[in-house]
Amino acid sequence: MKIKIQFIVLFLLLPLISWAQTKVSGKITDTNNEEVPYASVYFKNSTDGVVANEYGKFYLESDKSYSILVVSFVGYKTLEIPLTKNVNYDLSIVLEPDNLLSEVKIFTGKTSKKNNPALDILKKIWERKRKNGLHMFAQYEFDKYEKVEFDLNSIDSTYQNKKLFKGMEFIFQQMDTSKITGKTYLPIFVNENIAQVYGDNKNKRKKEKSLGNKNSGFDTNQHIIAFVKDLYADYNIYDNYIKIFDKDFVSPLSRTGINVYNYVLADSAFIGDKWCYNIVYYPRRKGELTFKGDFWVNDSTFAIKKIAMEASKDANINWVKDIYIEQEFDVVNDSVFLLTRDHFMSDFALSKKEQSKGVYGKRTSIYKNHKFDIKHPEQFYTEKVNQFDESIYTRDDDFWQSYRFEPLSKDELGVYKMLDTLKTVPKFRMLFDLTSTILGNYYYIDKYNFDYGPLFSTFGYNDIEGIRLRAGGRTYFGPNDKWRLEGYGAYGLKDNQFKYGISGKILLDNDTRLILYAGNRRDIEQIGVSLTESKDVLGRSFASSSLFASGDNTKLTKINLSTLGFEIEPLKNLKFETTFSYRTLRPASDLFNLNYYIDETRTETSNETKQSEIMASIEYTPKRKTIGYGVDRKDIDNKYLRVYLRYTQGLKGVFDSNFKYEKLQFYVSKPLLLGGFGTLTPILEAGKTYGYVPLGLLNIVPGNQSWFNIQNTFANLNYYEFVTDQYVSMHLEHNFGGRLFSRIPWIRDFNLREIVGVRGMYGKISQGNIDMNASSINYRAPEDIYYEYYFGIGNIFKIFRLDFSWRGNYLDMPDARKFAVRGSFAIYF
């Protein structure tokens, strides 16, 4: 009886519950049955509204009940549609031309830049943008609650009945409907973070201190964590460009917005007790990184009260079907508007088709308890190098109930329990492990806390070893391991020789990241393919292991390398390193030699180099962001400045070492985001060797005989074409990101990206080093500045890039390659 009463009460309440919501979707066309893109759609006498997409489609939802829907667009008569039900899907709306409209001239869908009141308001926003919000105070601080969520979307009955989910049907109990798109979705991951934020506008310092962090699982997977961190990217709607997924979208409030957006003054109304104007905006051209949407702006301070932004569906961005941003601002006093809520949502999918299934990535940030002009000492903002407080990740439920600014929905709360259960299902574990293996290039063996891999290094080929088979792995107890051992074994089917490498490292001090490392490798290597070589004792160049190569690939070297060193990071992103190494170098076959004269009469030679070295280096990487607190960390992205200085001293006589010399090397790189013009990446390298040394210890200009792009190498050079003991190298590459191709009607549909670049090298070789040479290599330095230039087409099938490279000079050298084609595979947004 009790169950029946509850059922009757629920049945009676259902109409009331559903009436508290209004849901509308549809498509807008004109009298010629042509789609009307970017029309403004809103509930009458409200600020709840959206802008239709490029195809005239829209979805609008509100927790309140409304009876009239208003649809308007410049050049058409405004239409009011009665809503007879609380849910009205798939409406067909036809707009009629407004032939009496004279205030705004319309031509080919674009609004006029003259006599447009929306542009007058926009100019006043520009004048006041640095006088609003947090910028009005010397110092500020506030509390921030942040929630990141991943959801499977477009879940229907057919999808639920797939064999893939057999045994996991319980997960569909947590399904919900998006208020933005109207699609059903299933939450699969939730991360929450509570933090205190402090800022000093005078000294341009900022600090964020986390008080608690909680997620619904997968906390040991570095790739998921890195992906989540990428959603944490900060952006400011008042900036000219908004960086999302490594792309610079033009902000609708940008000073360059007039050239890329149409603006329409659509409405005015009170929001709270503030009178605001409503401006609708949409792109002028297709294929550009732009938004469509609307914003409400105050009539006196010209501060944004509310803004909605949706990325253009034809924007040149991969794997992302939709991007939505909503921000709300509250009034602190008569003149200060502060951001109080920021909602970001992206729809990741393999296809941009409307019916394609994907994953929502959502971030909601809420800001409260603002305080101003509280000064802190300079050391307060000093960021700790490697701070890790485990208690932050183990807060109890009472903490979260008291600190959450916004309660979790029933479905979000259910995710925590659902995923704990899901991780016990063998089928899910298998699918999860398979995905992690493909992304991480390692297969994790839980029983032994061991990562087998890298998997993609299992097979290789070169002219000396023939087919090369490799197996290896590393210890792995978790993302914050204090120590790690790595090793591998390899065998060449042609030379019938076994090679190996082993290394270990341990984090001795967490606060300064003092790391001790050591290792040994005996292998065959293509030396001279990098000017600033890696300190990784197990590192092996792609030139030695690629399955496909062009030209002669016999100039390989047997190397026996042992290292012992330590590194320390006393200040965040400032690292010092010292390494002692000992190596022997011998030719890997009779087809090549490293011979050098060992007497003044130049009659005796040696084909083996024995050398001890001590190296000291400084590396500075400001604004570099990493994940992990153990001996290994991973970069979130690579768009930071890197400055590297290395000094090497050759120690003659130590362990039978042959030579005494000094070597100084410098490296600097910094990708530069140039707004809507793409990304410019300059790389500068310089170095000088003091003393006389044989071929194996000189600076060889790095050629590239593989069919793939290798950074900082020269595509048109063979190995050992140029040898130097002092050099300067410059690489310049500009990726337009599709800006030019988007202007070409047929080509822009492929979302290709154009790349241009030039690389050059100046070098010299001393007579003393030339006289020492007894190898088969004819020493020659690029004293006339060798250069090559190239044109690339990126984003082919979203994963492939093809470069066409031309040699600029030294065309008369033997076997000179005047033209080269190189490719590369990568996954980019």
Number of C-alpha atoms within 10 A of each C-alpha: 6 6 7 9 10 11 12 10 10 12 11 11 12 10 11 10 11 14 16 13 15 20 21 22 18 16 20 24 19 15 11 9 10 12 18 22 21 25 26 24 23 21 24 16 12 12 17 14 21 25 28 26 24 19 15 19 22 25 23 24 23 16 14 13 17 21 13 16 18 16 25 18 21 23 20 19 16 16 17 15 15 11 17 10 14 19 14 15 15 12 14 11 17 19 22 14 15 13 9 9 13 9 10 16 16 13 9 6 13 16 20 17 16 10 11 16 15 19 20 12 17 20 15 15 23 17 10 12 18 12 18 18 19 20 16 14 17 16 22 20 22 16 20 24 21 22 22 22 22 22 21 19 23 21 18 12 7 7 12 15 11 10 9 13 15 11 13 15 12 12 19 15 12 17 21 20 14 14 14 14 15 18 14 16 23 23 26 22 22 23 19 19 21 24 19 17 17 23 24 23 15 10 10 9 14 17 16 17 13 17 16 21 19 19 17 20 18 15 14 13 13 18 17 15 16 18 12 21 15 15 18 17 12 9 11 10 18 18 16 19 26 23 18 17 16 16 19 21 20 24 23 32 22 21 17 14 21 18 12 21 24 22 26 22 17 16 12 16 16 14 16 9 8 15 14 23 22 21 23 27 28 29 25 18 16 19 23 26 27 29 25 25 27 26 22 25 24 23 15 12 17 24 26 27 22 21 21 20 24 23 24 24 23 20 21 25 26 20 17 23 25 20 20 20 20 18 21 19 19 16 17 11 8 9 15 17 22 21 19 17 19 17 18 19 21 22 21 22 18 14 14 18 10 8 8 12 21 22 22 26 23 21 22 20 22 20 20 16 10 16 13 16 13 13 14 12 7 10 7 12 15 13 14 12 17 18 11 15 11 10 11 15 15 12 14 12 9 8 12 17 12 9 18 17 17 13 12 12 9 11 15 21 15 18 24 19 12 21 19 13 13 18 15 10 13 11 16 16 13 12 12 13 15 15 13 18 18 12 12 17 16 20 20 22 13 10 6 10 13 18 21 21 22 18 17 11 17 14 15 20 21 23 16 22 23 16 17 24 17 20 17 20 20 21 19 20 17 14 18 16 17 18 19 18 17 20 20 19 17 18 19 20 15 14 15 12 12 16 17 19 21 20 21 18 20 20 22 16 13 18 17 19 23 19 22 20 20 20 21 21 22 20 21 26 22 22 25 24 25 18 22 18 11 11 13 12 21 19 12 16 16 18 27 26 22 18 16 13 18 10 12 11 18 19 21 25 23 19 20 19 20 20 21 19 19 20 20 21 21 16 17 19 17 15 19 19 18 18 19 17 20 21 19 18 21 21 21 22 16 8 11 16 21 23 23 24 18 16 10 9 7 13 9 12 16 15 15 18 22 18 23 24 21 18 19 18 18 18 18 19 18 13 12 16 16 15 17 19 20 20 20 18 15 14 12 17 13 11 18 15 15 19 17 17 19 19 16 19 19 23 19 16 13 14 12 12 18 18 22 17 16 18 20 18 20 19 19 18 19 17 17 15 19 13 16 20 15 19 21 18 16 18 18 17 20 20 22 20 22 14 15 20 22 24 26 18 19 20 26 25 28 24 22 26 25 23 18 21 20 21 13 21 19 27 30 22 22 21 24 20 20 24 25 25 23 22 25 18 21 18 22 15 20 22 20 19 26 28 21 16 19 23 14 11 10 9 13 21 14 15 23 23 23 21 22 18 19 19 22 17 22 19 25 18 22 15 9 11 18 19 15 20 21 22 18 11 16 12 18 15 22 20 14 12 16 20 21 21 21 19 18 20 19 26 24 14 11 20 14 15 22 19 21 16 23 18 20 17 14 15 11 9 9 8 11 15 18 16 15 17 18 19 17 14 15 10 10 14 14
